[in-house]
Amino acid sequence: MAQLDPGTLLPNDRMRQQALDGAVTQIHRGQQYADEGDTFEIDETTFEVVDVDERTLGDMTDVDARAEGARDLDHYKQILERAHENFEWDDDSDIVCHRFERLS
């Protein structure tokens, strides 16, 4: 188990605030950035990574999108297109889901 910098999983202040508010409870990334049991702290609040799961973009659902702070999957796709230059959604692209829970 490691203590992570919160920016390792949550790349911007908006997402870190959403995690504090309980609106973001997971994040998909292009590769694995944490292991189960790793922790990170935001404003003296500790979170633990409780699940790390390899998936594809095609596996994502509206429920996943909402757990990342989007309204639905279409909104999530729009966010990715704005955040990543030349991004194209490919259902077969490998991604890693990192789920986390607030400890304190």
C-alpha positions in Angstrom: 0.0 0.0 0.0 1.2 3.4 -1.0 0.3 7.0 -0.2 -0.4 8.7 -3.5 -0.4 12.3 -4.5 -4.1 13.0 -5.2 -3.1 14.4 -8.6 -1.9 11.0 -9.7 -5.5 9.8 -9.9 -7.5 13.0 -10.1 -5.8 15.3 -12.6 -7.4 18.6 -11.8 -8.8 20.7 -8.9 -12.4 20.3 -10.1 -12.3 16.5 -9.8 -10.6 16.6 -6.4 -13.3 18.9 -5.1 -16.0 16.6 -6.6 -14.3 13.7 -4.8 -14.5 15.7 -1.5 -18.2 16.4 -2.3 -18.9 12.7 -2.9 -19.8 13.3 -6.6 -16.7 11.5 -8.0 -16.0 8.0 -6.6 -14.0 6.5 -9.5 -11.8 7.5 -12.4 -10.8 5.6 -15.6 -7.3 6.2 -16.8 -5.4 4.9 -19.8 -3.1 2.9 -17.5 -3.0 1.7 -13.9 -2.0 4.5 -11.5 -2.8 2.8 -8.2 -3.3 -0.5 -6.5 -6.1 -1.6 -4.2 -5.3 -0.4 -0.7 -3.4 2.7 -1.8 -4.5 6.0 -0.2 -4.5 9.6 -1.0 -5.5 12.7 0.9 -7.4 15.8 -0.2 -7.7 18.7 2.3 -7.0 16.4 5.3 -9.6 13.9 4.0 -8.3 10.4 3.3 -9.5 8.2 0.5 -8.6 4.5 -0.2 -8.5 2.8 -3.6 -10.9 -0.1 -3.1 -10.9 -1.6 -6.6 -8.8 -1.5 -9.7 -10.3 -3.1 -12.8 -9.1 -3.4 -16.4 -11.8 -2.6 -18.9 -12.4 -1.1 -22.4 -14.1 2.2 -23.2 -17.0 0.1 -24.6 -17.6 -1.4 -21.2 -18.5 2.1 -19.7 -22.0 2.9 -18.8 -24.0 5.9 -17.7 -23.5 4.7 -14.1 -19.7 4.9 -14.6 -20.0 8.3 -16.2 -22.0 9.6 -13.2 -19.4 8.2 -10.8 -16.9 10.4 -12.5 -19.0 13.5 -12.3 -20.7 13.5 -15.7 -24.4 13.6 -16.4 -24.3 10.5 -18.6 -22.0 8.7 -21.0 -22.5 11.2 -23.8 -21.5 14.0 -21.5 -18.5 12.0 -20.4 -17.4 11.6 -24.0 -17.7 15.3 -24.5 -15.5 16.0 -21.4 -12.8 13.6 -22.8 -12.9 15.3 -26.2 -12.4 18.7 -24.6 -9.6 17.5 -22.3 -7.6 15.5 -24.8 -6.6 17.0 -28.2 -7.4 14.6 -31.1 -9.3 12.2 -28.8 -11.4 9.6 -30.6 -13.7 7.2 -28.7 -12.8 3.6 -29.5 -14.9 1.0 -27.8 -11.9 -1.4 -27.9 -9.4 1.0 -26.1 -8.1 -0.4 -22.9 -8.6 1.6 -19.8 -8.3 1.0 -16.0 -11.0 1.9 -13.5 -9.8 3.1 -10.1 -12.7 3.1 -7.5 -12.1 4.8 -4.2 -13.9 5.5 -0.9 -13.6 8.2 1.6 -12.1 7.0 4.9 -12.1 10.2 7.0 
